[in-house]
Amino acid sequence: MPDLLGPLVSAGGVLLALNLKSLPLAYHARFIAETAKTYMENRKKPANIDQLFAVHSTSFRVFFDDLDYNLHMNNSCYHKYADYGRVSYATVTKMERCLTDGVNFICAGSIARHERALSPLQRFTLSTRLVEYDDKCIRLLQVFHPGKSHYVPCSSDRPFAILLSKFVFRNDKSTMRPQDAFRHAGFIHAPPMLKPEDIDAHCGCDKQEKNSITDMYNRLLAV
């Protein structure tokens, strides 16, 4: 038995390392860490309309417990990382002010399109941006892509996956208009609505980036 103790401890250590992010509370610990990090980086910045329409990016690495039997990142894991990106966006845009007043930021659905695989230990960046809102909901476009900055469309930078998520602001009795939620967060000059084809008028992107955003948006709606 003593001869087996060393190999068993080593095997247990390897299994623990491989599944570290799947341990109880690991998701919530990472969720809180992303929120705290983003909050500390932006706590002294006033609510500027550019923040609402800007691209917010976070980098990650594919770990072993993210993999499926093909040794690619499992499709369900994209939604887990999308959560981290969305909480960073909500923190940067100071949507927690709505939460403290009893208004919840609720995901009402999401659509994903997988373009190419992510491999073990591969680093990727998740970029999140607001692409549409009306009187009822907002839609966030999230792009999984290589590189360390926000997604810039070009022929050599094809994304790994794209997601479109629908969110509503809701309290116990009714749904709050996104424009009212934005004003509550300090964005008093937010336009009454936003369409993907009008995004260049607010975020300062060029024609190529605008066309890429509308193309990804339309492809997701066709899924």
C-alpha positions in Angstrom: 0.0 0.0 0.0 2.7 2.6 0.8 4.2 1.9 -2.7 0.8 3.0 -4.2 0.4 6.1 -2.1 2.7 8.3 -4.1 1.2 7.5 -7.5 -2.4 7.9 -6.1 -1.5 11.3 -4.7 0.0 12.3 -8.0 -3.0 11.1 -9.9 -5.3 12.9 -7.5 -3.3 16.1 -8.0 -3.5 15.8 -11.7 -7.3 15.2 -11.6 -7.7 18.2 -9.3 -5.7 20.4 -11.6 -7.5 19.3 -14.7 -10.9 20.0 -13.1 -10.1 23.0 -11.0 -12.6 25.2 -12.7 -15.4 22.6 -12.3 -15.1 22.5 -8.5 -18.0 23.7 -6.4 -18.3 27.5 -6.4 -15.6 27.9 -9.0 -18.0 29.5 -11.5 -19.3 31.9 -8.9 -15.7 32.7 -7.7 -14.7 33.6 -11.3 -18.0 35.5 -11.8 -17.3 37.6 -8.7 -13.7 38.1 -9.6 -14.6 39.4 -13.1 -17.1 41.8 -11.5 -14.7 43.1 -8.9 -11.8 43.5 -11.4 -14.0 45.5 -13.9 -15.5 47.6 -11.1 -12.1 48.5 -9.7 -10.9 49.5 -13.1 -13.9 51.7 -13.9 -15.2 52.9 -10.5 -13.9 56.4 -10.9 -15.0 56.9 -14.4 -18.2 58.9 -15.0 -21.0 57.4 -17.0 -20.1 58.4 -20.6 -22.3 57.6 -23.6 -19.2 56.1 -25.3 -19.0 53.4 -22.6 -22.5 52.3 -23.5 -21.7 51.6 -27.1 -18.0 50.7 -26.7 -16.6 47.1 -27.1 -15.7 45.5 -23.8 -13.1 42.7 -24.1 -11.8 40.0 -21.7 -9.2 37.3 -22.4 -9.5 33.7 -21.4 -7.7 30.3 -22.0 -9.3 27.0 -22.8 -8.8 24.6 -19.9 -9.1 20.9 -19.8 -12.5 20.8 -18.2 -13.8 22.9 -21.1 -13.1 20.1 -23.6 -15.4 17.6 -25.2 -14.5 14.2 -26.6 -13.1 15.8 -29.8 -10.6 17.8 -27.6 -12.3 21.1 -28.6 -14.0 23.5 -26.3 -17.5 22.2 -25.6 -20.3 24.2 -27.1 -22.0 24.7 -23.7 -18.8 26.4 -22.4 -19.2 29.3 -24.8 -22.3 30.3 -22.8 -20.4 30.1 -19.5 -17.7 32.5 -20.8 -20.4 34.7 -22.4 -21.7 35.1 -18.8 -18.4 36.5 -17.7 -18.3 38.9 -20.7 -21.9 40.1 -20.0 -21.2 40.8 -16.3 -18.1 42.8 -17.3 -20.2 44.8 -19.7 -23.0 45.4 -17.1 -20.3 46.5 -14.6 -18.6 48.9 -17.0 -21.9 50.5 -18.0 -22.9 50.7 -14.2 -26.1 48.7 -14.6 -25.6 47.6 -11.0 -27.3 50.9 -10.1 -30.5 49.3 -11.5 -29.9 46.2 -9.5 -29.7 48.1 -6.2 -33.1 49.6 -7.0 -34.7 46.2 -7.4 -34.5 46.0 -11.2 -33.1 42.7 -12.5 -31.0 42.3 -15.7 -32.5 39.1 -17.1 -31.3 37.0 -20.0 -34.4 36.2 -22.1 -32.6 34.0 -24.7 -29.4 33.6 -26.7 -28.4 32.3 -30.1 -24.9 30.9 -30.9 -23.1 30.2 -34.1 -19.9 28.2 -34.0 -17.4 29.1 -36.7 -14.3 27.1 -35.8 -12.9 25.1 -32.9 -10.9 26.2 -29.9 -8.1 23.8 -28.9 -6.7 22.9 -25.4 -4.9 25.7 -23.7 -5.6 28.1 -26.6 -6.1 31.7 -25.6 -9.0 33.7 -26.9 -10.7 37.1 -26.4 -14.4 37.6 -25.8 -15.7 41.0 -27.0 -19.1 42.2 -26.0 -21.0 45.1 -27.4 -24.5 46.5 -27.5 -26.0 46.3 -31.0 -29.7 46.8 -30.6 -32.4 47.9 -28.2 -36.0 49.1 -28.4 -38.8 49.8 -25.9 -38.7 46.2 -24.5 -35.2 44.7 -24.6 -31.6 45.0 -25.5 -29.4 42.7 -27.6 -25.7 42.1 -27.0 -23.3 40.7 -29.7 -20.4 38.7 -28.3 -17.5 37.5 -30.5 -15.0 34.8 -29.5 -11.8 35.6 -31.4 -8.0 35.4 -31.4 -6.0 38.4 -30.3 -5.9 40.5 -27.1 -8.1 43.5 -28.1 -11.6 43.9 -29.3 -12.7 42.2 -32.5 -11.6 44.0 -35.7 -12.9 42.2 -38.8 -10.3 41.1 -41.3 -9.8 38.0 -43.5 -7.2 36.5 -41.1 -9.1 37.0 -37.9 -12.2 34.8 -38.4 -14.0 34.4 -35.1 -14.4 31.1 -33.2 -18.0 31.8 -32.4 -20.6 34.5 -32.2 -23.5 34.9 -29.8 -26.5 37.2 -29.7 -28.2 37.6 -26.3 -31.5 39.2 -25.5 -31.9 41.0 -22.1 -34.7 42.7 -20.4 -34.8 45.0 -17.3 -37.6 43.8 -15.0 -38.7 44.5 -11.4 -41.4 42.5 -9.5 -44.3 44.1 -11.4 -43.2 45.2 -14.9 -40.5 45.5 -17.5 -38.4 48.7 -17.6 -37.7 50.3 -20.9 -34.0 50.0 -21.8 -33.8 53.8 -22.3 -35.0 54.4 -18.8 -32.5 51.9 -17.4 -29.7 53.6 -19.3 -30.7 57.0 -17.9 -30.9 55.5 -14.4 -27.3 54.3 -14.9 -26.2 57.8 -15.9 -26.5 57.7 -19.7 -28.9 60.6 -19.9 -28.3 61.2 -23.6 -28.9 57.7 -24.8 -31.0 57.6 -28.0 -34.6 56.1 -27.7 -33.6 53.0 -29.7 -30.7 51.5 -31.6 -30.6 49.3 -34.7 -27.5 47.4 -36.0 -27.5 49.3 -39.2 -27.2 52.6 -37.3 -24.5 51.5 -34.9 -21.7 53.5 -36.7 -23.5 56.7 -35.7 -23.0 56.0 -32.0 -19.9 53.8 -31.6 -17.5 55.5 -34.1 -16.8 52.2 -36.0 -15.8 52.4 -39.7 -17.8 51.0 -42.6 -16.0 47.6 -42.6 -16.7 47.0 -38.9 -20.3 48.1 -39.3 -20.8 45.7 -42.2 -19.2 42.9 -40.2 -21.5 43.6 -37.2 -24.7 43.6 -39.3 -23.5 40.5 -41.2 -22.9 38.6 -37.9 -26.3 39.8 -36.6 -28.2 38.6 -39.7 -26.3 35.2 -39.7 -27.3 34.7 -36.0 -30.9 35.5 -36.7 -30.9 32.9 -39.5 -29.7 30.1 -37.1 
